[in-house]
Amino acid sequence: MSESGSTYAAAGVDIEAGDRAVELMKEWVKKASRPEVVGGLGGFAGLFDASALSRYQRPLLASATDGVGTKVDIARRMGVYDTIGRDLVGMVVDDLVVCGAEPLFMTDYICVGKVYPERVAAIVKGIAEGCTLAGCALVGGETAEHPGLLGADDFDVAGAGTGVVEADRVLGADRIRTGDAVIAMASSGLHSNGYSLVRHVLFDRAGWALDREVPELGRTLGEELLEPTRIYSLDCLALTRTTEVHAFSHITGGGLANNLARVIPEGLRAVVDRSTWTPGAIFQLVGEAGSVERLELEKTLNMGVGMMAVVPADSIDVALTTLADRGVEAWVSGEITERTAGDTEAVTLTGDHAG
């Protein structure tokens, strides 16, 4: 008797499970929409009505792509899959808004070792919720099953987004002037950066478990590490409508100084005073548990600041009021000064954190 022919299912790919996942995620994708979206889930490409851009004099499209790094390992180990999508959206749309662009739509890519429909749908639920918080649409995506390359419980997520900004309203280094104020916006925690260091310190070195109750955090370690990334896009856009803004900086991998430096022009520098804020307890815990020096923490983690805005000094009050009205904790953390011959860095951190 001859052997039966090989099948896709025998190779580890379950098409029916993929179809089931699509059915489960449809309700969430439907909620993450905009009037410009044409058609629904299931096509080969997402459609967006570009005639909506006719109100712009010279529309520039902005594009960004990102993932959430090794934070996915925390979600996998916790068995919690409906928050990691918000991290993905935050990483993408808040890169778009830095230039002043309004996020329009996103697509996602979910790679798994084995399709568990409910799990994939939970991931998409988080992405859809993130898109709703960001004011953009989720117009499509892809779920790929990679048996043999990933373990059955392993997965990764990535996404790409598109936004639009009027050409003469693009924000950036060319707008920044001496005397501008640097406004910091509080992060919700670690966001989605530095988790390779965090995991090494807390798991490998300190031997902590995810279900460990940590008094300083007021919850378990796992709950803290899964706290979703704050999404600032609508807050930043509101700021551009209420007052003059010269630049934004999304504080992600590389830390505050390195990311802020990307929008500081030649000849100027940003002087940021650490004493204007106290980082959340998780940052101190990572530092202490791993004997991590401050410089290493600051170039890896956001240290409690997820977004920064550079505004004229006479815009400070309106900017802070706008953000406070939107529930965003914000404060003046520094200023823009001339860079002297001895200044080699575009960003200088001074003082010590309060508390």
Buried (B, 14 or more C-beta within 10 A) or exposed (E): EEEEEEEEEEEBBBEEBBEBBBEBBBEBBEEBBBEBBEEBBEEEEBBBEEEBBEEEEEBBEBEBBBBBBBBBBBBBBBEBBBBBBBBBBBBBBBBBBBBBBBBBBBBBBBBBBBBBBEBBBBBBBBBBBBBBBBBBBBBBBEBBBBBEEBEEEBBBBBBBBBBBBBEEBBBBBEBBEEEBBBBBBBBBBBBBBBBEBBBBBBBEEBEBEBEBEBEEBEEBBBBBBBBBBBBBBBBBBBBBEBBBBBBBBBBBBBBBBBBBBBBBBEEBBBBBBBEBBBBBBBBBBBBEBBEBEEEBBBBBBBBBBBBBBBBBEEBBEBBBEBBEEEEBEBBBBBBBBEBEEEBEEBBBBEEEBEE
